[in-house]
Amino acid sequence: MELIEIISRFNSAVKIIDDTIEHGRKSKKAWGEYLPGIGSAYETDIRDELMKWWNERFSDSVIEKEQKYPESDRTGRCDVCIFENTNSIRGSDIYDWAIELKLVANIGDNGGINNYGLGKVVSPYKSERSSVHDCGKLSGSKIAKRKAIIIFGFEFDSESVEYCKNWEEKNSHLIPAHQAPPNFPHRWERLKLVIDNNTYDSCWNWKPIVPIFESSCREMGIKLKDLVDDSFHGLTRHPIYRKIRFLGWEVE
């Protein structure tokens, strides 16, 4: 199994997960419970849903989560590992793939900005626990035959504000009163402000971070194979999140 197929399978699952996930994520402040959907979920919630969907759907492989690195100098656990099966029989005691996942979010459930996304991807420093740091753990590890990093996040374009506005008008009954006027601005109003003030062309996508991430990995002596890029447009459960992109690299 190649990385392009793994990412393609993940991408094909996001609509199903968006329609069904019930994560119950809440803000510690007065905002309360987020609107449901894949976009407002924690990374671990999305990972668990992807794993459940995969293991129920496919007989050629099994995903297991939070596997310990065999090397003593590597902290934490690998997000997901994959065993490939032949005739439903595991071919080896060594995982075929070890994959670190990274969810990056630049706009929150309320339409406000999140300024921490880029650092989570490209920072070369341990304190950020970035995707570069994850690649460093994968590189040279014997946790699996092949290793990869998959970064995924939600994107926004010139149609995002209008979509959000229409969604809120049609689904006002789903929005708690304290999250709507006169108690709080509409999500589409905050979203418009964020996009207008923080983009050059009303688009916020993740492809421009690719050369920055690849450069950071090179500086750290980490070798990556070619980029795998896949995306999905058509999520409908949350007014903010309708587009998602997956970026993946095999780590040598």
N, C-alpha and C positions, 0 to 999 in steps of 0.2 A: 504494500500500500504506500502510495506517495503522499507527500504533504498536500498537494493540490486536491486530492480526493478527500482527505481529512477536513480541510477547510470548506470544500464544497458541501460536505455532509453537514458541518456545523451551520453553514449559511442556509441550507435548506430547512433547518430546524427552527430558525428564529421566529418565523411567523406562527408556528404551532405553539412555541413557548410563550410568545407574546400574548396569544389568545387565551392561554390557560393558567399562566403562573399566578400564584397567590402568595406573595412574599411577605406582605404585611409590614413593609419597612416604614418606620416612623422617624420623624425629626425629634430631637431632644428638646426642641423649643416648642413654642405654641403652634407651630405649623401643623403638627400632628401627622397623621398617616398620609403617605404619598398616594397618588393615584396609581392603580395597578398597571402592570405591563412590564415587559422586559427592560425597558429603558430606565425605570426607576428602581430596579433590583440591584442588590449587591453583586459583586463579581462571583462570590461563592454560591449565591443562589442560582445565577445563570449557569455556572459550571455544573452544579448538581443536576439542573434540569437537562442540560446537554448530555450528561452522562446517562441519566435515566432514559432519555429518548433514544440514544444510540444503542444502549444495551437491550432495550425492548425491540428495537427495529432490525438490528443486524445480527447475523449468526456467524459472520466471518471474523469477528473481533470482539474484544471486551475492554471497556475502559474502567480503570480503577483510579481513585483519587488519593491525594496526599501521601505519596510514597516517599519514603526516606532515602536520601542519597547515601550510597555506600561509603563515600569518602568522609573521613572525620573532620575535614576542614570546611565542609559545606553545611551551612545552617539552613534550617527550615526544611520543608518537604516540597516535592515536585507536585504541581497542581493536578496533572492527569498523566497516566501512563497507559499505553495500549498494548495488549497481547493480540496478535493475529492468530486465527485458528485455521487449521486444515482439517476438513471433515469433523468440525466441532472438537478437535483435539489441539491443545496448546502445543506449539512446536518447540518451545524452549522455556527454560526457567528465567531467561533474561527478557525483559520487556522489548518489544519491537520499537516502540516510540516512547520517549519521555517529552512532555510538552509543558512549558510554562505559559500561562495565560496572563494577559494584562488588559483589564477594562480601563479605558480612558474616557473621561466625561468632562466636557467643557461647559455644559449648560445643565442646570439642575431641574428637579421636578417642578419648581415654582417659576421657571423661566429665567432665573438669575444665573450669573456667570460663575464658573468654577475655574480658578486660575492655576490649578495644580496638575492638569493633565499632561502638559509637555514634560515637566520634570519627572513624572512617573515613567516616561518612556525613554528619554535620552540622557538623563543625568549619569555621569560616570562615577558618582560618589555613593558609597555604601548607605549613607543616611537616607537616601531617597528610595532605596529598595526598587530601583527602576528596572525596566526591561533589559537594559544593558547589564545590570547586576545579575539578573536572572540568566542571561546568556553566559555570563562568566561562570555561574554555577554549573550550567549544562556542559560547557566546553571542557572536554577531557574527562568527563565523568563516565563511569561504567554503569550508570543506572539503566541504560538501554542501548540497543544497537544503533539507534538513530535518535536525534534530539532536535527540538524545534522550539521557537518562540512564536506565539500568536498574539498579536495586539488587535483589539477590536474596540470600536467606539461608534457613537452616533453622530451623524453629519447633518448639516443644515444648509439650505439654499434659498434662492429668492422666493420660492413657493412656501417655505416653512411657516412664515407668519400668517399668511392667508389660510393655510390648512389649519393651524392652531386656532385661529379666530372662528372658523366654521365649525370646528370640532366643539369648541366651548359653547357656541350658540345651540348646537344640536343636542349636546349632552350636559346641559347646565344642571340637570337633576343629579348628576353623578359627582358634582363638585361640592364639597362641604361649604357651608355658608361663610365660615371664617376665612376661607381661601378665595373668596370672590368679592367684588365690590358690593357695598361701600367699605368693607373691612380690609380688602386687599386688592391691588390692581389685577386685571385679567392677566392670565399667563401670556397671552399673545402680545400684550403691551410691553411686558418685561422682555419677552423674547425679541421683539422688534428693536428695543433699545439696545440690547446686548449685541445683536447682529450688526446694527447700524454703527455702533461705537467701536466694534472690535474686529471688523473685517473690511477689506478693501473692495470687495465685489459682491457683497451680500451672500457669500458662500463660506462655509466653515467645514472643511473636509480634512481628512487625515493624511492624504497622499503627500503633501509637502513636507511632512516630518520624515519621510523615508530616507532621503539623503543625509539628514542630520543624525538619525538613528544609526545608519550604516557607518557614518564617519566616526561616531562615538565608539562603536564596536571595534573599528579598525584601530583607533587610538589605544584601546585596551587589549589589543592583540587577539581579538576574537574574530574568527573566520566564519562568514555567513555564505550560504549558497543563494541562488537567485530568489527574488521576491515572488511570493504568491499573493495575488490580490483578488478579492471577491467581495461583492456587496449585494445588499437586498434593499429594495425600495417598495414599501407598501404595508408597513406596520400601521395598525389603526387603533390600538387600544388606549394609547396615551396621546394627548394633544401635542406634546413636544417631540416625541421620538417616532419618526416614520422611516428613517434611513439608517442603515448600519453598514459598516465596512470592516472586513477582516484583512489584516496584513500579516503574512507569515514568512518566516525564514527557517530553513534547516541550519542548525549550528554544527559546525565541524568539530 
